[in-house]
Amino acid sequence: MKRIVSIFLIFINSGCNPLSIVDEPARYQDERIKYLILHFTSEHFERSMELLTGSGESRVSVHYLIPEPEDDTYEESSLRIYRLVPEHQRAWHAGVSYWSGTTSLNGTSVGIEIVNRSECKSDRLVEGILTPEEQSCTFYDYPEEQINLVIRLATDILERNPGIDPVNVIGHGDIAATRRVDPGPTFPWKELYENGIGAWYEEERMQHYAEQFEKISPTLHMLQHALNAYGYEIDVTGENDPQTRFAVRAFQMHFRPADYSGNIDTQTAAILFSLLERYRPEKLRQLQRLALSFAQ
């Protein structure tokens, strides 16, 4: 009996004394959340909730879901943000993905799904990969009320996760260009930038590069290097192959949505290099050194 009492007292005493922990911050550490990834659902609200909460057959999830006004399956009187996964937890929204040398972005990102019924379809495969030209896409606009809610949510996420670089506010199409197009060319990336969210180019610098490229165009080999330097997954082949056209189309949907043919032109190249100058100057210098080495 005395032994039982002694053990009990030991447990009580140990519970009363707080752990003695000394904070000694390590030099090598950073923020876990580095990317903010935006999607569209291609489904109405009710179906989106079913898929993203695991109620249906799909094994996907996301941190936040934003409904669409005038959706018959959304019964609330005003738009609300639905949190499906806490930010400190991993959501399954990015899938097979790549951005700036990092793969499998689920573990380092926050995902926002936006209810929008845009989609792309294709009936044929070419050597295991769809080509942009063989896809039939339908894109719908995003209502202002919905975009305002996206901006409020994204602003809140960025304030709580200051380690997210502007270049790392991206769409699913940016990180999986051969598979996905969301949030598509109707998504107002520039409006988000004007509200402090994400990256955008400076018009003056874009015009500067456009004038240069009108005289001497960068080679396709160099443009592939530049796309990869900005973040896109692309093998440098020197050929206008499907993976290149997919990457170019994704870039154009994000930064030049008026024309997203997937073909590189002077304006597309100028936007790309002006973005590198603004956000990735060291990588631009590396490209310039590479161009000089080719010229010699």
C-alpha positions in Angstrom: 0.0 0.0 0.0 2.8 2.4 0.9 4.5 1.6 -2.5 1.3 2.5 -4.4 1.0 5.8 -2.4 4.6 6.7 -3.2 4.2 6.1 -6.9 1.0 8.2 -6.8 2.8 11.1 -5.1 5.6 10.9 -7.7 3.1 11.2 -10.5 1.4 14.2 -8.8 4.7 16.0 -8.1 6.0 15.4 -11.7 2.7 16.8 -13.0 3.0 20.0 -11.0 6.5 20.8 -12.3 6.5 22.3 -15.8 9.0 21.0 -18.3 12.2 23.0 -18.3 12.8 23.9 -22.0 15.5 26.2 -23.2 14.8 28.0 -26.6 18.0 28.0 -28.7 16.9 28.8 -32.3 18.7 26.8 -35.0 20.1 28.8 -37.9 18.8 26.5 -40.6 15.0 26.7 -40.5 12.2 28.3 -42.5 8.5 28.6 -42.9 6.7 25.3 -43.7 4.1 26.9 -45.9 5.8 28.4 -49.0 3.1 28.3 -51.6 -0.5 29.5 -52.1 -2.2 27.5 -54.8 -5.6 28.4 -56.4 -8.0 26.1 -58.2 -11.4 25.9 -59.7 -13.6 23.0 -59.0 -15.3 22.4 -62.4 -18.3 21.4 -60.3 -21.2 23.1 -58.5 -21.0 23.7 -54.8 -22.8 20.6 -53.6 -20.7 18.3 -55.7 -17.5 20.2 -54.8 -18.2 19.7 -51.1 -18.9 16.0 -51.7 -15.6 15.5 -53.6 -13.4 17.6 -51.3 -14.7 16.3 -48.0 -14.3 12.6 -49.0 -18.0 12.0 -49.2 -17.7 10.8 -52.8 -15.3 8.6 -54.6 -12.5 11.1 -55.0 -9.6 11.1 -52.6 -8.8 14.8 -52.7 -9.1 17.7 -50.2 -8.3 21.3 -49.9 -7.9 23.9 -47.1 -10.6 26.3 -48.2 -13.6 26.2 -50.5 -15.3 29.4 -51.8 -18.8 29.1 -53.2 -20.2 30.8 -56.2 -23.2 33.2 -56.0 -26.3 32.1 -58.0 -25.4 28.5 -57.6 -28.6 26.5 -57.1 -26.9 24.0 -54.9 -25.6 26.7 -52.5 -28.4 27.5 -50.1 -26.9 30.2 -47.9 -28.0 33.8 -48.4 -24.4 35.1 -48.5 -21.1 33.7 -49.5 -19.0 32.1 -46.8 -15.5 30.6 -46.7 -15.5 26.9 -45.9 -12.4 25.6 -44.2 -12.1 21.9 -44.9 -8.6 21.2 -43.7 -6.7 23.3 -41.0 -3.7 25.1 -42.5 -1.2 23.1 -40.3 -2.5 19.9 -41.9 -1.6 18.6 -45.3 -4.5 18.8 -47.8 -4.5 16.7 -51.0 -5.0 19.3 -53.6 -1.8 19.8 -55.7 -1.3 16.2 -56.8 1.7 15.5 -59.0 3.2 19.0 -59.1 6.4 21.0 -59.6 7.4 24.6 -59.0 10.9 26.1 -58.8 12.6 22.8 -58.2 10.1 21.6 -55.6 7.9 18.6 -56.2 4.8 17.3 -54.5 3.6 20.6 -53.2 0.9 19.4 -50.9 3.2 19.4 -47.9 4.3 23.0 -48.3 1.2 24.8 -49.6 -2.2 26.1 -48.7 -4.9 25.4 -51.3 -8.0 27.4 -52.2 -10.7 25.8 -54.4 -13.1 28.2 -56.1 -16.5 27.0 -57.3 -16.4 27.6 -61.0 -17.6 25.2 -63.7 -14.8 25.8 -66.3 -13.2 22.7 -67.7 -11.1 21.3 -70.5 -11.7 18.0 -72.3 -9.8 15.9 -74.9 -10.6 12.7 -76.7 -7.1 11.7 -77.8 -3.6 11.1 -76.4 -0.4 11.7 -78.3 2.5 9.7 -77.0 0.9 9.6 -73.6 0.5 13.3 -73.3 -2.3 15.6 -74.4 -1.5 18.5 -76.6 -3.0 21.9 -75.9 -4.4 22.0 -79.4 -6.4 18.9 -78.9 -8.2 20.1 -75.8 -11.6 21.7 -75.9 -12.0 24.2 -73.0 -14.9 26.2 -71.7 -14.1 29.0 -69.3 -16.6 31.0 -67.2 -16.1 34.4 -65.5 -15.7 34.7 -61.7 -18.3 37.0 -60.1 -17.0 40.1 -58.4 -18.4 39.0 -55.0 -16.6 35.7 -55.2 -13.2 37.4 -56.2 -13.6 39.8 -53.3 -13.8 36.9 -50.9 -10.8 35.2 -52.6 -8.8 38.4 -52.0 -9.8 38.7 -48.4 -8.9 35.1 -47.7 -5.6 35.2 -49.6 -4.7 38.4 -47.8 -5.3 36.8 -44.5 -3.3 33.7 -45.4 -0.3 35.8 -46.6 -0.4 37.9 -43.4 -0.1 34.7 -41.3 2.4 33.1 -43.7 4.9 35.8 -44.6 7.3 33.3 -46.0 5.1 32.9 -49.2 7.0 34.7 -52.0 4.8 36.6 -54.5 6.1 34.3 -57.3 4.8 31.4 -55.2 1.1 32.5 -55.4 0.2 30.3 -58.3 -2.5 28.3 -60.0 -2.9 24.6 -60.3 -2.2 25.0 -64.0 1.2 26.6 -63.2 2.4 23.6 -61.1 0.8 20.9 -63.3 0.7 22.4 -66.8 0.2 19.2 -68.7 -2.7 18.1 -66.6 -4.5 21.2 -65.3 -5.6 24.7 -66.4 -7.2 26.1 -63.3 -8.0 28.7 -62.3 -7.9 29.5 -66.0 -7.6 32.6 -68.1 -10.7 34.3 -66.7 -9.2 34.4 -63.2 -8.1 38.1 -62.5 -4.5 37.6 -61.4 -3.7 41.2 -62.0 -6.5 42.3 -59.7 -5.1 40.1 -57.0 -1.7 41.7 -57.5 -3.2 45.1 -57.2 -4.4 44.0 -53.8 -1.0 42.9 -52.7 -1.3 39.2 -53.7 1.1 37.5 -56.1 3.4 38.7 -58.8 2.9 40.8 -61.9 5.2 42.5 -64.4 5.9 46.2 -64.8 4.6 47.5 -68.1 7.6 49.7 -68.8 10.1 46.9 -68.4 7.9 44.6 -70.5 7.9 47.2 -73.3 11.7 47.5 -72.9 12.2 43.8 -73.5 9.6 43.7 -76.3 11.6 46.3 -78.2 14.8 44.3 -77.7 13.1 41.1 -78.9 11.6 42.7 -82.0 15.3 43.2 -83.1 16.8 39.9 -81.8 14.4 37.2 -80.6 15.6 34.9 -77.9 16.0 31.3 -79.0 13.5 28.6 -78.0 16.3 27.0 -76.1 16.8 30.2 -74.1 13.0 30.7 -73.5 12.7 27.2 -72.1 15.5 28.0 -69.7 13.7 31.2 -68.8 10.4 29.4 -68.1 12.2 27.0 -65.9 14.0 29.8 -64.1 10.7 31.4 -63.2 9.3 28.2 -61.8 7.7 26.0 -64.6 8.7 22.4 -65.1 10.1 22.1 -68.5 12.9 20.1 -70.2 15.2 22.2 -72.3 14.9 20.5 -75.7 15.2 23.4 -78.1 11.9 22.1 -79.7 8.4 23.4 -79.6 7.2 20.1 -78.2 3.9 19.5 -76.3 5.4 20.1 -72.8 6.7 23.5 -74.0 3.4 24.5 -75.4 1.7 23.4 -72.2 4.1 25.5 -70.0 3.7 28.5 -72.3 -0.1 28.2 -72.2 -0.1 28.1 -68.4 2.2 31.1 -68.3 -0.1 33.0 -70.8 -3.2 32.1 -68.9 -1.7 33.6 -65.8 0.0 36.7 -67.3 -1.4 37.3 -70.8 -4.9 35.8 -70.7 -6.1 37.7 -73.8 -4.1 35.1 -75.9 -3.2 31.8 -74.5 -2.5 29.8 -77.7 0.6 28.2 -76.1 2.8 29.7 -78.8 5.7 31.9 -77.7 5.6 35.4 -79.2 7.5 38.6 -78.5 5.0 39.9 -75.9 5.1 36.5 -74.0 8.9 36.5 -74.0 9.0 40.2 -72.9 6.6 39.5 -70.0 8.6 36.5 -68.9 11.9 38.3 -68.8 10.4 41.4 -67.1 9.1 39.1 -64.4 12.5 37.5 -64.0 14.1 40.9 -63.8 11.7 42.0 -61.0 11.5 38.8 -58.9 14.4 36.6 -59.9 17.3 38.9 -60.9 20.0 36.4 -60.1 18.4 33.8 -62.3 18.1 36.4 -65.1 21.9 37.2 -64.7 22.6 33.4 -65.0 20.5 33.4 -68.2 22.4 36.3 -69.6 25.7 34.6 -68.9 24.4 31.4 -70.6 23.4 33.5 -73.7 26.8 35.0 -73.9 28.4 31.5 -73.7 26.3 30.3 -76.6 27.2 33.4 -78.6 31.0 32.8 -78.2 
